[in-house]
Amino acid sequence: MYWQAFRAAPEALVVLDAAGVVRLASSAAETLFDRATADLVGRRVEELFVADPRTALTTETAAETAAVTAAGTPAGAEPVYTTSAIRRPDGAELPVDVRLRTLPGDPSGLVVLAVDDQGSGGLSRASLEHRLARVQQAGEAQGQALGDVILNQERERARIAAGVHDDSLQVITAAMLRLQHLRRRLREPRDLELLGKLEDSLALAADRLRRLIFDFRPPKLSSEGLAPATRDLLDGLAEDHSLVVHLENRLRDEPALPTRLLLFRMLQEAVANVAKHADADQCTVILGEQDDGYLVRVVDDGVGTEHADTDFETPAGHLGLVLMRERAALAGGWFRISSVPRGSPSSGTTVTFWVPRGADLQSKGAA
């Protein structure tokens, strides 16, 4: 009765012994392998498969098997999934999905293979569900990896910013106080003039360090949100490069902190490119939401380029654009840049990037 049920199974089932020799095969296996039962039973696994699917039991799942066994569930209770290809009698190779299951408590080492043709459109529900689960797990792992990268970067930036504030900036402040004491002792105009230049240099160094602290860790990004931090970023652009800046905040809610950090870092790159390359008079940043995600647009009226409105190859010297594209892709979003050269109507460059709301990564308590 059990033999009849095994033979009538809708899946292509093959039972291997510990030596990798076929001991049983279902009727569906005969059809898939294009071999009669007598031609299947007694063959070694390497005669039927391009790559031995049993390696998945010892390499990819050793840790999982140990964990399952430690939890009190018999090893082999859950199937192991892998891919391979079968060898047909005519020499053709057919890609397949394979589910392997060992028999709990069986000392003989038998392994049951359920084999599905990848291209037939008739994959079992279990194989389809497993493929979907692998895609979902890959997406979750990618999102988690991106979150870890972003948060670790921000922790390092915060550490450097704190070090600059508590060390270098304090040393410069102390030096400026000593120069003030020295000024009260000097009388010669030439000495006072040199002292004034030295004070100006120290003041400039302190200002640059404060700007560096802001770049590493914008104080408003965590406490007030993306729009206030962006306003400070644009104010710095306007002050340093004499641009007219505009900010349009269309956000209905505040992104989670890791996503906020991701968006702000990409904004920093876009604004830095305006400062370095655009030769613009105006810059506008639009923060918005679209298609269940966050859409950011940075528009300038600068020199533009001769490239068309597309994802053109990043020009030399624009590493920031490459980083923006990679960050967006890692988050499951996209990055686009369109540009019209100066002399044409509406000249300038528009950088647009979108990150899905689903990419809101767990902050893990980061601040």
For each residue, the residues with C-beta under 8 A, 3 or more apart:
1: 4 5
2: 5 6
3: 6 7
4: 1 7 8
5: 1 2 8 9
6: 2 3 9 13 24 26
7: 3 4 26 27
8: 4 5 26 27
9: 5 6 13 26 27 28
10: 28
11: 26 28 114 115 116 124
12: 26 28 29 31 32 33 114 115 116
13: 6 9 24 25 26 28 29 112 113 114 115
14: 22 24 25 26 29 40 48 112 113 115
15: 22 23 24 25 110 111 112 113
16: 20 21 22 23 45 54 110 111 113
17: 20 21 23 108 109 110
18: 108 109 110
19: 44
20: 16 17 44 45 46 52 54
21: 16 17 42 43 44 45
22: 14 15 16 25 40 41 42 43 44 45 48
23: 15 16 17 41 110
24: 6 13 14 15 41
25: 13 14 15 22 29 30 33 37 40 41
26: 6 7 8 9 11 12 13 14 29 30
27: 7 8 9 30 31
28: 9 10 11 12 13 31 32
29: 12 13 14 25 26 32 33 40 115
30: 25 26 27 33 34 35 36 37 40
31: 12 27 28 34
32: 12 28 29 86 94 96 115 117
33: 12 25 29 30 40 48 86 88
34: 30 31 88 89 90
35: 30 39 40 89
36: 30 39 40
37: 25 30 40 41
38: 41
39: 35 36 43
40: 14 22 25 29 30 33 35 36 37 43 48
41: 22 23 24 25 37 38
42: 21 22
43: 21 22 39 40 47 48
44: 19 20 21 22 47 48
45: 16 20 21 22 48 49 52 53 54
46: 20 49 52
47: 43 44 87
48: 14 22 33 40 43 44 45 86 87
49: 45 46 52 53 84 85 86 87
50: 84 85 86 87 93
51: 55 84 85
52: 20 45 46 49 55 84
53: 45 49 56 82 84 98 100 113
54: 16 20 45 57 58 100 111
55: 51 52 58 59 60 82
56: 53 59 60 61 80 81 82 98 100
57: 54 61 65 80 100 102 111
58: 54 55 61 62
59: 55 56 62
60: 55 56 80 82
61: 56 57 58 64 65 80
62: 58 59 65 66
63: 66 67
64: 61 67 68
65: 57 61 62 68 69 75 76
66: 62 63 69 70
67: 63 64 70 71
68: 64 65 71 73 74 75 77 78
69: 65 66 72 73 74 75
70: 66 67
71: 67 68
72: 69
73: 68 69 77 78
74: 68 69 77 104 105
75: 65 68 69 102 104
76: 65 101 102 103 104 106
77: 68 73 74 104
78: 68 73
79: 99 100 101 114 126
80: 56 57 60 61 99 100 101
81: 56 97 98 99 100 127 130 134
82: 53 55 56 60 97 98 100
83: 95 96 97 98 118
84: 49 50 51 52 53 95 96 98
85: 49 50 51 93 94 95 96
86: 32 33 48 49 50 93 94 96 115
87: 47 48 49 50 91 92 93
88: 33 34 91 92 93 94
89: 34 35
90: 34
91: 87 88
92: 87 88
93: 50 85 86 87 88
94: 32 85 86 88 117 119
95: 83 84 85 117 118 119
96: 32 83 84 85 86 115 116 117 118
97: 81 82 83 115 116 118 123 127 130 131
98: 53 56 81 82 83 84 113 114 115 116
99: 79 80 81 113 114 116 126 127 130
100: 53 54 56 57 79 80 81 82 111 112 113
101: 76 79 80 111 112 114
102: 57 75 76 106 109 110 111 112
103: 76 106 110 112
104: 74 75 76 77
105: 74
106: 76 102 103 109 110
107:
108: 17 18
109: 17 18 102 106
110: 15 16 17 18 23 102 103 106
111: 15 16 54 57 100 101 102
112: 13 14 15 100 101 102 103
113: 13 14 15 16 53 98 99 100
114: 11 12 13 79 98 99 101 124 126
115: 11 12 13 14 29 32 86 96 97 98
116: 11 12 96 97 98 99 120 122 123 124 127
117: 32 94 95 96 120 122 123
118: 83 95 96 97 123
119: 94 95
120: 116 117 123
121:
122: 116 117
123: 97 116 117 118 120 127 128 131
124: 11 114 116 127 128
125: 128 129
126: 79 99 114 129 130
127: 81 97 99 116 123 124 130 131
128: 123 124 125 131 132
129: 125 126 132 133
130: 81 97 99 126 127 133 134
131: 97 123 127 128 134 135
132: 128 129 135 136
133: 129 130 136 137
134: 81 130 131 137 138
135: 131 132 138 139
136: 132 133 139 140
137: 133 134 140 141
138: 134 135 141 142
139: 135 136 142 143 332
140: 136 137 143 144
141: 137 138 144 145
142: 138 139 145 146 330 332
143: 139 140 146 147 331 332 358 359 361
144: 140 141 147 148 361 362
145: 141 142 148 149 330
146: 142 143 149 150 262 330 331 359 361
147: 143 144 150 151 258 361 362 364
148: 144 145 151 152
149: 145 146 152 153 330
150: 146 147 153 154 258 261 262 265 361
151: 147 148 154 155 258 261 361 363 364 366
152: 148 149 155 156
153: 149 150 156 157 265
154: 150 151 157 158 217 261 366
155: 151 152 158 159 366
156: 152 153 159 160
157: 153 154 160 161 216 217
158: 154 155 161 162 216 217
159: 155 156 162 163
160: 156 157 163 164 216
161: 157 158 164 165 212 213 216 217
162: 158 159 165 166
163: 159 160 166 167 168
164: 160 161 167 168 169 209 212 213 216
165: 161 162 168 169 170 213
166: 162 163 169 170
167: 163 164 170 171
168: 163 164 165 171 172 209
169: 164 165 166 172 173 206 209 210 213
170: 165 166 167 173 174
171: 167 168 174 175
172: 168 169 175 176 202 205 206 209
173: 169 170 176 177 206
174: 170 171 177 178
175: 171 172 178 179 202
176: 172 173 179 180 199 202 203 206
177: 173 174 180 181
178: 174 175 181 182
179: 175 176 182 183 195 198 199 202
180: 176 177 183 184
181: 177 178 184 185
182: 178 179 185 186 195
183: 179 180 186 192 195
184: 180 181
185: 181 182
186: 182 183 191 192 195
187: 191 192
188: 191 192
189: 192 193
190: 193 194
191: 186 187 188 194 195
192: 183 186 187 188 189 195 196
193: 189 190 196 197
194: 190 191 197 198
195: 179 182 183 186 191 192 198 199
196: 192 193 199 200
197: 193 194 200 201
198: 179 194 195 201 202
199: 176 179 195 196 202 203
200: 196 197 203 204
201: 197 198 204 205
202: 172 175 176 179 198 199 205 206
203: 176 199 200 206 207
204: 200 201 207 208
205: 172 201 202 208 209
206: 169 172 173 176 202 203 209 210
207: 203 204 210 211
208: 204 205 211 212
209: 164 168 169 172 205 206 212 213
210: 169 206 207 213 214
211: 207 208 214 215 236
212: 161 164 208 209 215 216
213: 161 164 165 169 209 210 216 217
214: 210 211 217 218 219 232 236
215: 211 212 218 268
216: 157 158 160 161 164 212 213
217: 154 157 158 161 213 214 221
218: 214 215 221 229 232 233 264
219: 214 222 223
220: 223 224 225 228 229 232
221: 217 218 224 225 226 229 260 261 264
222: 219 257 367
223: 219 220
224: 220 221 228 229
225: 220 221 228 229 254 260
226: 221 229 230 251 254 255 260 263 264 287
227: 230 231 247 249 251 287
228: 220 224 225 231 232
229: 218 220 221 224 225 226 232 233 264
230: 226 227 233 234 247 249 264 267 285 287
231: 227 228 234 235 247
232: 214 218 220 228 229 235 236
233: 218 229 230 236 237 264 267 268 271
234: 230 231 237 238 245 246 247 271 283 285
235: 231 232 238 239 245
236: 211 214 232 233 239 240
237: 233 234 240 241 243 245 271 274 275 283
238: 234 235 241 242 243 244 245
239: 235 236
240: 236 237 275
241: 237 238 275
242: 238
243: 237 238 274 280 281 282 283
244: 238 281 282 283
245: 234 235 237 238 282 283 284 285
246: 234 282 283 284 285
247: 227 230 231 234 284 285 287
248: 284 285 286 287 288
249: 227 230 287
250: 286 287 288 289
251: 226 227 254 255 287 288 289 294
252: 289
253:
254: 225 226 251 260
255: 226 251 259 260 263 294 357 360
256: 259 260 360 361 363
257: 222 260 261 363 366 367
258: 147 150 151 261 262 360 361 362 363 366
259: 255 256 262 263 294 331 355 359 360 361
260: 221 225 226 254 255 256 257 263 264
261: 150 151 154 221 257 258 264 265
262: 146 150 258 259 265 266 327 331 355 359
263: 226 255 259 260 266 267 294 296 355
264: 218 221 226 229 230 233 260 261 267 268
265: 150 153 261 262 268 269 327
266: 262 263 269 270 296 324 327 328 335 353
267: 230 233 263 264 270 271 285 296 298
268: 215 233 264 265 271 272
269: 265 266 272 273 320 321 323 324
270: 266 267 273 274 298 320 324 351
271: 233 234 237 267 268 274 275 283 285 298
272: 268 269 275 276 320
273: 269 270 276 277 278 318 320 321 351
274: 237 243 270 271 277 278 280 283 298 300 302 349
275: 237 240 241 271 272 278
276: 272 273
277: 273 274 302 303 317 318
278: 273 274 275 283 300 302 303 348 349
279: 302 303
280: 243 274 283 300 301 302 303 348
281: 243 244 301 302
282: 243 244 245 246 300 301
283: 234 237 243 244 245 246 271 274 278 280 298 299 300
284: 245 246 247 248 297 298 299 300
285: 230 234 245 246 247 248 267 271 296 297 298 299
286: 248 250 295 296 297 298 299
287: 226 227 230 247 248 249 250 251 294 296
288: 248 250 251 294 295 296 297
289: 250 251 252 293 294 295 357
290: 293 294 295 354
291: 295 354 356
292: 356 357 358
293: 289 290 333 354 355 356 357 358 359
294: 251 255 259 263 287 288 289 290 354 355 357
295: 286 288 289 290 291 352 353 354
296: 263 266 267 285 286 287 288 352 353 354
297: 284 285 286 288 350 351 352
298: 267 270 271 274 283 284 285 286 350 351 352
299: 283 284 285 286 348 349 350 351
300: 274 278 280 282 283 284 348 349 350
301: 280 281 282 347 348
302: 274 277 278 279 280 281 342 347 348 349
303: 277 278 279 280 341 342 347
304: 339 340 341 342 344 347 348 349
305: 312 315 339 341 349
306: 341
307: 310 312 315 339
308: 312
309: 338 339
310: 307 336 338
311: 325 335 336 337
312: 305 307 308 337
313:
314: 318 319 321 322 325
315: 305 307 318 321
316:
317: 277
318: 273 277 314 315 321 322
319: 314 322 323
320: 269 270 272 273 323 324
321: 269 273 314 315 318 324 325 335 337 351
322: 314 318 319 325 326
323: 269 319 320 326 327
324: 266 269 270 320 321 327 328 335 351 353
325: 311 314 321 322 328 329 335
326: 322 323 329 330
327: 262 265 266 323 324 330 331 335
328: 266 324 325 331 333 334 335 353 354 355
329: 325 326 332 333 334 335
330: 142 145 146 149 326 327
331: 143 146 259 262 327 328 355 356 359
332: 139 142 143 329 355 356 358 359
333: 293 328 329 353 354 355 356 359
334: 328 329 353 354
335: 266 311 321 324 325 327 328 329 351 352 353
336: 310 311 351 352 353
337: 311 312 321 349 350 351 352
338: 309 310 349 350 352
339: 304 305 307 309 348 349 350
340: 304 344 345 346 347 348 349
341: 303 304 305 306 344 347
342: 302 303 304 347
343: 347
344: 304 340 341 347
345: 340
346: 340
347: 301 302 303 304 340 341 342 343 344
348: 278 280 299 300 301 302 304 339 340
349: 274 278 299 300 302 304 305 337 338 339 340
350: 297 298 299 300 337 338 339
351: 270 273 297 298 299 321 324 335 336 337
352: 295 296 297 298 335 336 337 338
353: 266 295 296 324 328 333 334 335 336
354: 290 291 293 294 295 296 328 333 334
355: 259 262 263 293 294 328 331 332 333 359
356: 291 292 293 331 332 333 359
357: 255 289 292 293 294 360
358: 143 292 293 332
359: 143 146 259 262 293 331 332 333 355 356
360: 255 256 258 259 357
361: 143 144 146 147 150 151 256 258 259
362: 144 147 258
363: 151 256 257 258 366
364: 147 151
365:
366: 151 154 155 257 258 363
367: 222 257
